[in-house]
Amino acid sequence: QTNIGLKFDLDMLTKGLKAGAFLSFDNYDYLQLSLSKVYPTYAIKTYRDFAGEEQIMYTQMKKTDVATSQSRKSTTLQQTLGWNAFAGYENTFNQKHDVSARLTYMYSKTTNQGVTQDIINANYALRLNYMYDRRYAVEADMALMGSNRFKPGNKYFFSTAGGLAWILSNEDFLKDNEYVNFLKLKTSAGILGYDRSTEHLLYERAWSQDGSFRFGTTNNGATAYYSTFVRAGNPNLKWERKYTLDYGVEIGLWHDKIYLKASAYDERTIDLITDYTIPSSTGFTSYKENMGKVKNTGVELELRARLYSDRNWLFQLYGSFARNKNTIIEISQAMRDYNKRVEELFSGYNPESSSDSKYAKTYLKYYEGASLTSIYGMKSLGISPTNGKEIYLRRNGDVTDVWSADEWTIIGDTAPKGQGSFGYTLSYKQLSMFASFLYTFGGDAYNNTLVSYVENADIKNDNVDKRVLLDRWQKPGDITTMKDIRDRNVTTGASSRFVQKNNTLQWSSLTMSYNFRPEQLKKLHLSGLRLSFTMNDLFYWSTIRQERGLDYPYSRSFNLTTNIIF
């Protein structure tokens, strides 16, 4: 990794004028080794001892050799070149007018070994700021963004944004307030563009050379290579556009012992770039498509509290909360086509005999007024104590024991009602401790594993847990959560019976560190020395039982870090 930068102070030309350029080059070589366990082998030989008895002797023929059991599985080379240049101006006039401007050019190119589709981004950005008397602020941003992920006619997008702020704590009526030391109201609006930062070009088809075969004899023949269709492109794809409006407040109390930041936003996304699913008979299963209009509204809160501090001790808490709701405003023709393909997928379903596991899954569908995170299926009233069959509620209010994809409705939503983080910082002199926790609540999850490996378990070929037998309906009058085991060969369709509340709490990290004192550094001839020990993913809790096959990203790690400043 290499970083080179130059920064120029051009006050000799114009006071407040600055310029700079930075170049970065990253070279990553990922080596993956495979380790195969080689067990020792023995030869069996018989012989007769002095008493004439036949004995067996084992002679080791091959020993375990871990070093030679490792082989290079794959090597991936990734190179990233970045270039950033800017020119800026900043000045104050008459002690009341603060003016600043910054023009920036950013370029990046990522090259992957064996991939011809190099990713290039180039952006030109201009930011203008003005503040009057440290009370009223105005900001304007403009950017021309370029990405080679789109075809030449759609490569560029022009983005604009602006903001206003009023710092009330600098007004005369709050300037000397003993409780409120900082109070700011702000609002902003803009049009932003996104290319979804994919690792490939969105408009080109991609092929992969997978192997070869030979014609003719060994000494007199020819080799032919064949390729596989990997990915479909969409030459009509455009930048995803987002229209945003947000407003908020920041407040500091008692000399920032308590700091609160609150904001609300309203976003409209047009031409959302989404994976569009198509039949696998075409050679691939999806491609990128611009799909309709989506609205996102939400709130974000951030709180910091310094509960105690003196010359040796510091103890402070922090917390954050976020809530987002998205609604589909308008669906595109591609979304309508996708809905039809989902319905066609269930056209062959027979509630008396179908056993294909694909019928047990829930699929996303697009409807105006619904959410992108909605879960679809039939509403369930539970298992009938009379005959062990599941009872469903149709959309018209009728009750039935026949599952049908035509009766799908929204049965849950994976978006949480709230999510965020909290933690604390505790320090004593040079020793400090930092802990961070993450939480979510109010969201739903569809426990497809419970359907596939418990209700529809293959008891002939798979290992199963006791719920497959004990939690089943067995005789009239049983109150259970699972259908009659005699119906296990008929696939259970998506229903609200398997939607569960997904509340989680995770202790994400704990860091302990020690900063050496100046007198200690002087003996070591150093300017700074810090030792840190970090543990990640210490604890995970969820209201959903961890079923086999569910995705729980949980990887505990320990890191020891030394920071040295000469």
C-alpha positions in Angstrom: 0.0 0.0 0.0 1.5 3.3 -1.1 0.2 6.9 -0.4 1.8 10.0 -1.7 0.5 13.5 -1.2 1.4 17.2 -1.8 -0.3 20.2 -0.2 0.3 23.8 -1.2 -0.4 27.0 0.7 -0.9 29.7 -1.9 -1.4 32.7 0.3 1.3 34.5 -1.7 -1.2 34.5 -4.7 -4.4 35.0 -2.8 -5.0 34.8 0.9 -6.9 31.6 1.9 -6.0 29.8 -1.4 -4.9 26.2 -1.0 -4.3 23.2 -3.4 -3.2 19.6 -3.1 -3.0 16.3 -4.8 -2.9 12.8 -3.5 -2.0 9.5 -5.1 -2.7 6.1 -3.6 -1.9 2.6 -4.9 -3.1 -0.6 -3.1 -2.0 -4.0 -4.2 -3.7 -7.0 -2.6 -2.7 -10.6 -3.2 -5.1 -13.1 -1.7 -3.7 -16.6 -1.4 -6.0 -19.4 -0.4 -4.5 -22.7 0.7 -6.3 -26.0 1.0 -5.2 -28.5 3.7 -6.0 -32.2 3.2 -5.5 -34.5 6.1 -3.1 -37.3 5.1 -3.4 -40.2 7.5 -0.5 -42.7 8.1 -0.8 -46.1 6.3 0.4 -49.4 7.6 1.3 -52.8 6.0 0.3 -56.0 7.8 2.8 -58.8 8.1 2.4 -62.1 9.9 5.2 -64.1 11.5 5.6 -66.9 14.1 7.3 -66.3 17.4 9.6 -68.6 19.3 6.7 -70.6 20.6 5.4 -71.2 17.1 2.4 -68.8 17.6 1.3 -66.6 14.7 1.7 -62.9 15.4 0.7 -59.8 13.4 3.2 -56.9 12.9 2.2 -53.4 11.6 4.8 -51.5 9.6 4.1 -47.8 9.0 4.4 -47.1 5.2 3.4 -43.4 5.1 3.6 -40.7 7.8 1.5 -37.7 8.3 3.1 -34.7 6.7 1.1 -31.5 7.2 3.6 -29.3 5.2 3.2 -31.4 2.0 -0.6 -31.7 2.6 -1.1 -28.1 1.8 -1.7 -27.0 -1.7 -2.4 -23.6 -3.4 -6.1 -23.5 -4.1 -6.4 -20.0 -5.6 -4.6 -16.7 -6.0 -6.4 -13.4 -6.5 -4.7 -10.2 -7.3 -6.5 -6.9 -6.9 -5.0 -3.5 -7.6 -6.6 -0.1 -6.8 -5.3 3.2 -8.1 -6.7 6.4 -6.7 -6.1 10.0 -7.6 -7.4 13.0 -5.7 -6.7 16.7 -6.5 -8.3 19.8 -5.1 -8.2 23.6 -5.0 -9.8 25.4 -2.1 -10.4 28.9 -0.8 -11.3 30.0 2.7 -11.4 33.5 4.1 -13.2 35.8 6.6 -14.4 39.4 5.8 -15.1 42.0 8.3 -15.1 39.3 11.1 -18.7 38.3 10.1 -18.6 36.8 6.7 -17.0 33.4 6.4 -16.6 32.2 2.8 -15.2 28.9 1.6 -15.1 27.0 -1.7 -13.5 23.7 -2.7 -13.2 22.1 -6.2 -12.3 18.4 -6.2 -11.5 15.8 -8.8 -11.5 12.1 -7.7 -10.5 9.2 -9.8 -10.3 5.5 -8.9 -9.6 2.3 -10.9 -9.9 -1.2 -9.6 -8.3 -4.1 -11.5 -8.9 -7.7 -10.7 -6.7 -10.5 -11.9 -8.4 -12.5 -14.6 -11.3 -10.0 -14.9 -11.4 -7.8 -18.0 -14.0 -5.5 -16.6 -11.9 -2.9 -14.7 -14.1 -0.6 -12.6 -13.5 3.2 -13.1 -15.1 6.1 -11.2 -14.4 9.7 -11.9 -16.1 12.6 -10.0 -15.9 16.4 -10.2 -17.3 18.1 -7.2 -17.8 21.8 -6.1 -18.7 22.8 -2.6 -19.6 26.4 -1.6 -20.1 27.6 2.0 -21.1 30.9 3.5 -21.7 31.8 7.2 -22.9 35.1 8.6 -21.8 36.1 12.1 -21.4 32.5 13.2 -25.2 32.2 13.2 -26.6 31.6 9.7 -25.0 29.1 7.3 -25.7 28.2 3.7 -24.1 25.4 1.7 -24.4 24.4 -1.9 -22.9 21.2 -3.5 -22.7 20.2 -7.2 -21.0 17.1 -8.6 -20.6 15.4 -12.0 -20.2 11.7 -11.3 -19.0 9.2 -13.8 -19.0 5.4 -13.7 -18.0 2.9 -16.4 -20.5 0.5 -15.0 -23.0 2.1 -17.4 -22.8 2.2 -21.2 -21.3 5.4 -22.7 -24.6 7.2 -23.1 -25.5 6.8 -19.4 -22.0 7.1 -17.8 -22.5 10.5 -16.1 -24.9 11.9 -13.6 -25.2 15.5 -12.3 -25.9 15.7 -8.6 -26.9 18.8 -6.6 -27.6 19.5 -3.0 -28.0 22.4 -0.6 -28.4 23.1 3.1 -29.4 25.8 5.6 -28.4 26.1 9.3 -29.3 28.4 12.2 -27.0 28.3 15.3 -29.4 29.7 18.0 -26.8 29.4 20.7 -24.9 32.3 19.2 -28.0 34.6 19.3 -28.1 37.2 22.1 -31.0 35.5 23.9 -29.0 32.2 24.3 -25.4 33.3 24.2 -24.8 33.3 28.0 -27.4 30.6 28.9 -26.0 28.4 31.8 -27.8 25.3 30.6 -27.7 25.3 26.8 -24.2 25.9 25.4 -25.0 24.8 21.8 -28.3 24.7 19.8 -28.5 24.3 16.0 -31.4 23.8 13.6 -30.6 22.5 10.1 -32.2 21.3 6.9 -31.0 20.1 3.6 -32.3 18.8 0.2 -30.6 17.3 -2.8 -30.6 14.9 -5.8 -28.1 12.1 -5.5 -27.0 9.3 -7.8 -25.9 5.7 -7.2 -24.4 3.0 -9.3 -24.7 0.4 -6.6 -20.8 -0.1 -6.5 -21.0 -3.5 -8.1 -17.7 -5.4 -9.0 -18.7 -5.7 -12.7 -20.0 -3.6 -15.6 -23.8 -3.5 -15.5 -24.4 -3.2 -19.2 -22.1 -6.0 -20.6 -22.6 -9.7 -20.7 -19.9 -11.8 -19.0 -18.4 -15.1 -20.0 -16.1 -17.4 -18.2 -13.6 -19.9 -19.8 -14.2 -23.1 -17.9 -12.2 -25.7 -19.7 -11.2 -27.4 -22.9 -11.6 -30.6 -24.9 -9.5 -32.2 -27.6 -10.2 -33.4 -31.1 -8.2 -36.2 -32.8 -5.4 -38.3 -31.4 -2.9 -37.3 -28.8 -0.2 -36.5 -31.3 -2.3 -35.3 -34.1 -5.3 -33.2 -33.0 -6.5 -29.8 -31.9 -7.7 -28.3 -28.5 -10.9 -26.4 -28.3 -11.9 -24.1 -25.4 -15.4 -23.6 -24.1 -17.0 -20.8 -22.1 -20.0 -20.5 -19.8 -22.4 -17.6 -19.7 -21.9 -16.0 -16.3 -23.9 -12.8 -16.2 -26.4 -10.9 -18.2 -26.0 -7.2 -18.9 -28.6 -4.4 -19.3 -27.5 -1.7 -21.8 -30.6 0.4 -20.9 -29.7 0.7 -17.2 -29.5 4.2 -15.8 -28.2 5.8 -12.6 -30.4 5.3 -9.5 -31.7 8.7 -8.4 -32.5 9.7 -4.9 -34.4 12.9 -3.9 -33.7 13.7 -0.3 -35.1 16.2 2.3 -33.9 16.1 5.9 -34.1 18.4 8.9 -32.7 18.1 12.4 -31.5 19.6 15.6 -28.3 19.5 17.7 -28.2 20.5 21.3 -25.4 20.6 23.9 -26.2 20.9 27.6 -24.1 21.8 30.6 -20.9 22.4 28.5 -21.6 19.3 26.4 -22.0 16.9 29.3 -25.1 15.9 27.4 -25.2 16.0 23.6 -28.3 15.2 21.6 -28.6 15.0 17.8 -32.0 14.3 16.2 -33.0 14.2 12.5 -35.8 13.1 10.3 -35.7 12.4 6.5 -37.9 11.9 3.5 -36.3 10.2 0.5 -37.7 9.3 -2.9 -35.7 6.8 -5.0 -36.4 6.6 -8.7 -35.1 3.9 -11.1 -34.0 1.8 -8.1 -31.2 -0.7 -9.3 -32.4 -4.1 -8.3 -31.8 -7.7 -9.3 -34.5 -8.8 -11.7 -35.1 -12.6 -11.5 -35.8 -14.6 -14.7 -36.1 -18.3 -15.5 -32.9 -20.3 -15.3 -33.6 -21.8 -18.7 -32.2 -18.5 -20.2 -28.7 -19.5 -18.9 -28.7 -17.2 -15.9 -31.2 -16.3 -13.1 -31.1 -12.5 -12.8 -29.8 -9.3 -14.1 -29.9 -5.6 -13.0 -32.9 -3.5 -13.8 -34.3 0.0 -12.9 -37.4 -0.7 -10.9 -40.1 1.9 -10.1 -40.2 4.5 -7.3 -39.6 3.9 -3.5 -40.2 6.2 -0.6 -38.1 6.0 2.6 -39.0 8.0 5.8 -37.3 7.8 9.1 -35.8 9.3 12.2 -32.3 9.0 13.7 -31.2 9.9 17.3 -27.8 10.1 18.8 -27.1 10.7 22.5 -23.8 11.1 24.4 -23.6 11.7 28.2 -20.4 12.5 30.2 -21.5 11.2 33.6 -18.3 11.8 35.5 -14.9 13.3 34.7 -11.9 14.6 36.7 -8.2 14.7 36.1 -7.9 10.9 36.4 -11.3 9.4 35.7 -13.7 9.6 32.7 -17.0 7.7 32.4 -19.4 8.4 29.5 -22.2 6.7 27.8 -23.5 6.8 24.2 -26.5 5.5 22.4 -28.2 5.7 19.0 -31.6 4.8 17.5 -32.8 4.7 13.9 -36.2 3.9 12.4 -36.8 3.6 8.7 -40.0 2.8 6.8 -40.0 2.2 3.0 -43.0 2.2 0.7 -43.3 1.3 -2.9 -44.9 4.3 -4.7 -44.9 3.0 -8.2 -43.9 -0.3 -9.7 -42.3 -0.7 -13.1 -43.2 -3.1 -15.9 -40.2 -5.2 -14.8 -41.7 -5.5 -11.3 -45.0 -6.6 -12.8 -43.3 -9.2 -14.9 -41.4 -10.4 -11.9 -44.7 -10.9 -9.9 -46.1 -12.9 -12.8 -43.1 -15.2 -12.8 -43.4 -15.8 -9.0 -47.1 -16.8 -9.6 -46.1 -19.1 -12.5 -43.6 -20.8 -10.2 -46.5 -22.1 -8.1 -48.7 -23.0 -11.1 -47.8 -26.7 -10.7 -48.4 -26.9 -6.9 -50.8 -29.6 -5.8 -51.9 -29.3 -2.1 -52.3 -33.1 -2.0 -49.0 -34.3 -3.5 -46.4 -31.6 -4.3 -43.1 -32.3 -2.5 -40.7 -29.9 -4.2 -38.9 -27.7 -1.6 -39.2 -24.6 -3.7 -42.9 -24.4 -2.7 -41.9 -23.9 1.0 -40.1 -20.7 0.3 -41.4 -17.2 0.5 -40.7 -14.8 -2.3 -40.5 -11.1 -2.5 -43.3 -9.4 -4.5 -43.8 -5.8 -5.5 -47.1 -4.0 -4.9 -47.7 -0.2 -4.7 -48.2 0.8 -1.0 -46.3 -2.3 0.2 -42.7 -2.4 1.5 -39.5 -3.8 -0.1 -39.0 -5.8 3.1 -42.5 -7.4 3.3 -42.8 -11.1 3.8 -45.5 -12.8 1.7 -47.5 -16.0 2.3 -51.0 -17.1 3.5 -52.3 -16.1 6.9 -52.4 -19.1 9.2 -54.9 -19.8 12.0 -52.8 -22.7 13.3 -53.1 -26.5 13.2 -56.6 -27.9 13.5 -57.0 -30.0 16.7 -59.5 -32.1 14.8 -57.5 -33.5 11.9 -54.0 -32.0 12.2 -54.2 -29.9 9.0 -53.3 -26.2 8.9 -56.1 -23.7 8.7 -55.7 -20.7 6.5 -57.5 -17.3 6.2 -58.2 -16.2 2.7 -58.0 -12.6 1.6 -61.8 -12.4 1.5 -62.1 -13.6 5.1 -63.1 -17.2 4.3 -61.4 -20.1 6.3 -59.9 -23.0 4.4 -57.5 -25.9 4.8 -56.2 -25.6 1.2 -53.0 -23.6 0.7 -52.8 -21.5 -2.5 -50.2 -18.9 -3.7 -53.1 -16.9 -5.2 -54.1 -16.1 -1.6 -50.7 -14.7 -0.6 -50.8 -11.5 1.4 -48.3 -9.6 3.6 -47.6 -11.7 6.7 -44.6 -9.9 8.1 -41.9 -7.4 7.5 -38.1 -7.9 8.0 -37.5 -4.2 8.7 -37.1 -3.6 12.4 -39.2 -1.1 14.3 -35.9 0.3 15.6 -32.2 -0.4 15.6 -29.0 1.2 16.9 -26.1 0.9 19.3 -25.0 1.8 22.8 -21.9 1.5 24.9 -19.6 3.2 27.3 -16.1 4.6 27.7 -14.3 4.2 31.0 -10.7 5.5 31.6 -8.4 5.9 34.5 -5.2 7.9 33.8 -3.5 6.1 30.8 -5.8 3.0 31.0 -9.1 3.0 29.1 -11.9 0.6 28.2 -14.5 0.9 25.4 -17.5 -1.4 24.9 -20.0 -1.4 22.1 -23.4 -3.1 21.7 -25.8 -3.4 18.8 -29.6 -4.0 19.0 -32.6 -4.5 16.8 -36.3 -5.0 17.7 -39.7 -5.3 16.1 -38.7 -6.9 12.8 -39.9 -10.3 11.5 -38.1 -13.2 10.0 -39.4 -16.2 8.1 -37.9 -19.4 9.6 -37.6 -21.4 6.5 -35.2 -23.8 8.2 -38.0 -24.8 10.6 -40.2 -25.6 7.7 -37.6 -27.6 5.7 -35.8 -29.5 8.5 -38.6 -30.0 11.1 -42.1 -29.8 9.5 -41.0 -31.2 6.1 -38.1 -33.3 7.4 -36.8 -36.2 5.4 -36.8 -38.8 8.3 -35.5 -41.5 6.0 -32.3 -39.8 4.8 -31.6 -37.0 7.3 -30.8 -36.7 10.9 -33.7 -34.9 12.6 -34.3 -33.5 16.1 -37.0 -34.6 18.5 -39.5 -31.9 17.5 -40.1 -33.8 14.3 -42.0 -36.4 16.3 -42.9 -34.8 19.7 -44.3 -31.4 18.4 -46.6 -33.1 15.9 -50.3 -33.5 15.8 -51.0 -37.2 16.6 -54.6 -37.6 17.6 -57.8 -35.5 17.7 -57.7 -32.9 20.4 -53.9 -32.3 20.2 -52.9 -28.6 20.4 -49.7 -28.4 18.5 -47.6 -26.2 16.2 -46.8 -28.8 13.6 -49.1 -30.7 11.2 -49.7 -34.4 11.1 -46.5 -36.3 10.4 -48.3 -38.4 7.8 -48.5 -35.3 5.7 -44.8 -34.6 5.8 -44.2 -35.5 2.2 -46.5 -32.7 1.1 -44.6 -29.5 1.1 -45.9 -26.9 3.5 -46.3 -23.6 1.7 -45.3 -20.2 3.1 -47.6 -19.2 5.9 -47.6 -16.8 8.9 -47.1 -19.8 11.2 -43.4 -19.6 10.6 -43.0 -15.8 10.9 -41.2 -15.0 14.1 -40.2 -11.7 15.8 -36.5 -11.1 15.3 -35.2 -9.1 18.3 -31.4 -9.2 18.7 -28.7 -8.0 21.1 -25.0 -8.2 20.2 -22.0 -7.3 22.2 -20.0 -6.3 19.2 -16.6 -5.2 20.6 -14.6 -4.6 23.7 -11.3 -2.6 23.6 -8.8 -2.1 26.4 -5.8 0.2 25.8 -2.9 1.8 27.5 -1.2 5.0 26.6 2.4 5.4 27.8 3.2 8.6 29.8 5.5 11.3 28.3 8.3 10.5 30.8 8.1 6.8 29.8 8.2 7.8 26.1 11.3 10.0 26.7 13.3 7.0 27.9 12.2 5.1 24.8 12.9 8.0 22.4 9.4 7.9 21.1 6.7 10.5 20.6 3.8 8.2 21.2 3.1 4.5 22.2 -0.2 2.9 22.6 -1.1 -0.8 23.3 -4.6 -2.1 22.5 -6.4 -5.4 22.9 -9.7 -5.8 21.1 -12.3 -8.6 21.2 -15.1 -8.7 18.6 -18.5 -10.5 18.7 -18.4 -11.5 22.3 -22.1 -12.3 22.7 -25.2 -12.7 20.5 -28.8 -13.2 21.6 -31.9 -13.5 19.5 -35.6 -14.2 20.2 -35.4 -16.7 17.3 -33.9 -20.1 18.1 -30.7 -20.7 16.2 -31.9 -23.3 13.8 -29.6 -25.4 11.6 -29.1 -23.5 8.3 -30.1 -20.0 9.6 -27.6 -17.3 8.9 -26.0 -16.0 12.1 -22.9 -14.0 11.2 -20.9 -14.7 14.3 -17.1 -14.8 14.2 -15.2 -14.1 17.5 -11.8 -12.5 16.9 -9.0 -11.1 19.1 -6.6 -8.4 18.0 -3.5 -7.0 19.7 -2.4 -3.7 18.3 0.7 -1.5 18.9 0.8 2.1 17.7 4.2 3.7 17.7 5.0 7.3 16.8 8.6 8.3 16.3 
